[in-house]
Amino acid sequence: MDNLDRACNPLDMANSMAGSGQHSMAVARAAIDEALVLRAAGAGAAAAPQASVFVAPQQMPYIDLERNLVAAPDRVAEVLFVLKQPQIILLGNVLSNEECDAIIAHCGTRYTRSTVTGEADGSSMVHEGRTSEMAFIQRGEAEVAERIERRLAALAHWPAECSEPFQLQKYDATQEYRPHYDWLDPDSSGHRSHLARGGQRLATFILYLSDVEQGGGTVFPGLGLEVYPKKGNALWFLNTDINHQPDKRTLHGGAPVVRGTKIIANKWLRQGRYG
């Protein structure tokens, strides 16, 4: 309550409490919500339960599903598939064939073995469960990437600066990414330094830059769902609930490629400015 009186940001307080290792994020947020109610009561306000300070629909990116076509300033995407809980949306016509080819050509031979974030210390490490190769396109590096980033920001109603750079993944035959979560675990010491750079990964865009002859689907094993790559399509899903709490139903992976090569670009949307 002292910190609230000093106008400390509740989300920063929760991240600090979870980062100390003494509390889980859920407990931290519940404690702050309770303090807000008590503080309001002490000021003479009614002590009736109130909505959580963390519950704010405008604090989540979203895709407008009122129509079957979703317009961005420079392109109209098609809504091909929607799963409501957890929210998973497949969009068609998000990228042109020429844009897909240009991004692939831009990265050329820059790929290196893909890594994962270590839970103990947050370092990038090679893992047997992720056998693809990766490359990054930093903000401002390529005009085609800037154009697509603006388009995705419009589709998701979320600022481009609140997202990570494009991460390309290339999967040749037999390569895969075993089921995992995209959200960062606030109770993991290795993930806390990454959370400090822009907060939680609220949503994921997977851009399919190539067609694949066989295999290579994006699988959600707990949901019995598999989405096959199609050049120009984009898969979107929310990683958290409206309180920014990790959603364990979003377990997903990249199935092994059987024939052909799969190239995708990941774009992760963060709570705040990423840097």
C-alpha positions in Angstrom: 0.0 0.0 0.0 3.0 2.3 0.7 4.2 1.7 -2.9 0.7 2.4 -4.3 0.6 5.6 -2.4 3.8 6.5 -4.0 2.1 5.9 -7.4 4.2 2.8 -8.2 3.0 1.0 -11.3 1.1 -2.2 -10.2 2.5 -4.3 -13.0 6.0 -3.3 -12.2 5.3 -4.1 -8.5 4.0 -7.6 -9.5 7.1 -8.2 -11.7 9.4 -7.2 -8.8 7.6 -9.4 -6.3 7.7 -12.4 -8.7 11.3 -11.6 -9.6 12.4 -11.8 -5.9 11.6 -15.5 -6.0 9.4 -15.3 -2.8 6.1 -15.1 -4.6 4.5 -16.5 -7.7 3.1 -13.9 -10.2 -0.5 -15.0 -9.4 0.0 -14.4 -5.7 1.7 -11.1 -6.3 -1.2 -9.8 -8.5 -3.8 -11.0 -6.0 -2.0 -9.2 -3.2 -1.9 -6.0 -5.1 -5.6 -6.2 -6.0 -6.5 -6.8 -2.4 -4.3 -3.8 -1.4 -6.2 -1.6 -3.9 -9.5 -2.6 -2.4 -8.3 -1.8 1.1 -6.8 1.4 0.0 -10.1 2.5 -1.6 -12.0 1.5 1.5 -9.6 3.5 3.7 -10.3 6.6 1.6 -14.0 6.3 2.2 -14.9 4.4 -0.9 -17.1 1.3 -0.7 -15.1 -1.8 0.0 -17.1 -3.9 -2.4 -15.1 -6.2 -4.7 -13.8 -4.4 -7.8 -12.3 -5.5 -11.0 -8.6 -6.4 -11.0 -6.3 -3.6 -11.9 -4.7 -6.0 -14.3 -8.0 -6.7 -16.2 -8.1 -4.3 -19.0 -9.2 -5.5 -22.5 -7.4 -2.6 -24.2 -4.1 -4.0 -22.7 -4.3 -7.1 -25.0 -3.7 -7.2 -28.7 -6.6 -8.5 -30.7 -7.7 -9.4 -34.2 -11.1 -7.9 -35.3 -13.3 -10.8 -36.1 -16.5 -8.9 -36.9 -16.0 -9.7 -40.6 -14.5 -12.6 -42.6 -12.0 -10.2 -44.1 -9.6 -8.2 -41.9 -8.3 -5.0 -43.5 -4.8 -3.6 -42.8 -3.8 -0.3 -44.5 -2.1 -2.0 -47.4 -3.7 -5.4 -47.6 -6.8 -7.4 -46.8 -6.4 -10.7 -44.9 -8.9 -13.6 -44.8 -10.1 -15.2 -41.7 -9.8 -18.9 -42.4 -10.1 -20.6 -39.0 -10.9 -19.5 -35.4 -10.6 -21.4 -32.2 -12.0 -19.3 -29.3 -10.5 -20.9 -26.2 -7.6 -20.5 -26.3 -7.8 -18.0 -29.2 -6.1 -19.3 -32.3 -6.7 -17.7 -35.6 -5.5 -18.7 -39.1 -5.3 -15.8 -41.5 -4.8 -16.0 -45.3 -3.3 -13.6 -47.7 -1.3 -11.8 -45.0 1.9 -11.7 -47.2 2.3 -11.8 -51.0 4.5 -14.4 -52.6 6.9 -11.6 -53.5 7.2 -10.5 -49.9 7.8 -14.1 -48.7 10.5 -14.5 -51.3 12.1 -11.1 -50.4 12.4 -12.0 -46.7 13.9 -15.4 -47.5 16.4 -13.8 -49.9 17.3 -11.1 -47.4 18.4 -13.7 -44.8 20.3 -15.7 -47.4 22.9 -17.8 -45.7 22.8 -16.0 -42.3 21.1 -19.0 -40.5 22.7 -20.6 -37.4 21.5 -23.4 -35.2 18.4 -22.5 -33.3 18.5 -22.0 -29.6 16.2 -21.8 -26.6 16.2 -19.7 -23.5 17.7 -21.4 -20.5 15.4 -21.5 -17.5 18.3 -21.3 -15.0 20.2 -18.3 -16.3 18.4 -17.0 -19.4 21.2 -17.8 -21.8 20.7 -18.9 -25.3 21.4 -22.6 -25.6 21.2 -25.4 -28.2 18.5 -27.9 -27.3 17.8 -31.3 -28.8 14.1 -30.5 -29.0 14.8 -27.7 -31.5 16.7 -28.8 -34.5 16.0 -26.0 -36.9 18.2 -23.0 -38.0 17.4 -19.4 -37.3 18.1 -15.9 -38.5 16.9 -12.4 -37.3 15.8 -9.3 -39.0 16.3 -6.3 -36.8 14.0 -3.3 -36.9 15.0 -0.9 -39.6 17.1 -3.5 -41.4 14.9 -4.2 -44.4 12.1 -2.2 -46.0 10.0 -5.3 -46.7 10.2 -6.4 -43.1 9.2 -2.8 -41.9 6.2 -2.9 -44.2 5.1 -6.3 -42.9 5.7 -5.2 -39.3 3.4 -2.2 -39.8 0.8 -4.5 -41.3 0.9 -6.9 -38.4 0.7 -4.0 -35.9 -2.5 -2.9 -37.6 -4.0 -6.3 -37.7 -3.2 -6.9 -34.0 -4.0 -3.4 -32.8 -0.7 -3.3 -31.0 2.3 -0.9 -31.4 5.2 -2.3 -33.5 7.7 -1.1 -30.9 6.0 -3.5 -28.4 7.2 -6.6 -30.3 10.4 -8.5 -30.8 12.4 -8.5 -34.1 11.4 -11.1 -36.7 12.9 -14.4 -36.0 13.1 -16.7 -39.0 13.2 -20.5 -38.6 14.3 -22.9 -41.4 13.4 -26.6 -41.1 14.8 -29.1 -43.5 13.7 -32.8 -43.7 13.5 -34.4 -40.2 14.0 -31.1 -38.4 11.4 -30.1 -35.7 10.6 -28.0 -32.6 9.1 -30.2 -29.9 6.1 -28.9 -28.0 6.8 -25.8 -25.9 5.3 -22.5 -24.7 6.1 -19.1 -26.2 5.2 -17.3 -22.9 8.0 -16.5 -20.5 7.7 -18.1 -17.1 7.7 -15.3 -14.4 8.7 -18.0 -11.8 11.8 -19.0 -13.8 15.0 -17.1 -12.8 16.3 -17.5 -16.4 13.2 -15.8 -17.9 13.1 -12.8 -15.6 15.8 -10.9 -17.4 13.8 -11.4 -20.6 10.6 -10.2 -19.0 12.4 -7.0 -17.9 13.0 -6.1 -21.5 9.4 -5.7 -22.5 7.2 -7.8 -20.3 5.3 -10.9 -21.2 4.9 -12.3 -24.7 1.1 -11.7 -25.0 0.6 -13.1 -28.5 2.4 -14.9 -31.4 2.3 -14.4 -35.1 3.8 -17.3 -37.2 4.2 -16.2 -40.8 4.5 -19.1 -43.3 7.0 -18.0 -45.9 7.1 -21.3 -47.9 4.9 -24.2 -48.9 6.0 -27.6 -47.6 5.5 -30.8 -49.6 4.9 -33.0 -46.6 4.9 -32.5 -42.8 6.0 -29.4 -40.9 2.6 -28.6 -39.4 2.2 -26.4 -36.3 0.7 -28.7 -33.7 -1.2 -28.0 -30.5 -1.1 -31.5 -28.9 -3.4 -30.7 -26.0 -6.1 -29.4 -28.5 -5.8 -32.1 -31.2 -5.0 -29.3 -33.7 -2.5 -29.2 -36.5 -2.1 -26.3 -39.0 -0.2 -27.0 -42.2 2.1 -24.4 -43.7 0.8 -22.4 -46.7 2.9 -19.6 -48.2 1.5 -16.2 -47.3 -0.7 -17.4 -44.4 -0.2 -16.3 -40.8 -1.1 -18.2 -37.6 -2.0 -16.0 -34.6 -2.6 -17.1 -31.0 -2.7 -15.5 -27.6 -0.2 -16.8 -25.1 -1.9 -15.4 -22.0 -5.3 -14.6 -20.5 -6.6 -11.1 -20.1 -4.6 -10.7 -16.9 -1.4 -11.5 -18.8 -1.1 -14.8 -17.0 0.5 -17.7 -19.0 -2.1 -20.0 -20.7 -0.9 -23.6 -20.5 -3.3 -24.6 -23.2 -1.1 -22.9 -25.8 1.5 -25.8 -25.8 2.5 -26.1 -29.4 5.3 -27.3 -31.6 6.7 -27.6 -35.1 6.1 -31.2 -36.5 9.1 -32.7 -38.4 9.3 -31.9 -42.0 9.1 -35.0 -44.1 9.8 -33.6 -47.6 10.7 -30.1 -48.6 11.8 -27.1 -46.5 9.7 -25.0 -44.2 10.6 -21.4 -43.5 8.6 -19.3 -41.1 9.0 -15.9 -39.4 8.0 -15.5 -35.8 6.8 -12.2 -34.4 6.2 -12.0 -30.6 4.1 -9.2 -29.2 5.1 -7.9 -25.7 3.4 -6.1 -22.9 5.5 -3.0 -23.3 8.2 -1.5 -25.5 10.8 -4.1 -26.3 14.5 -3.1 -26.2 
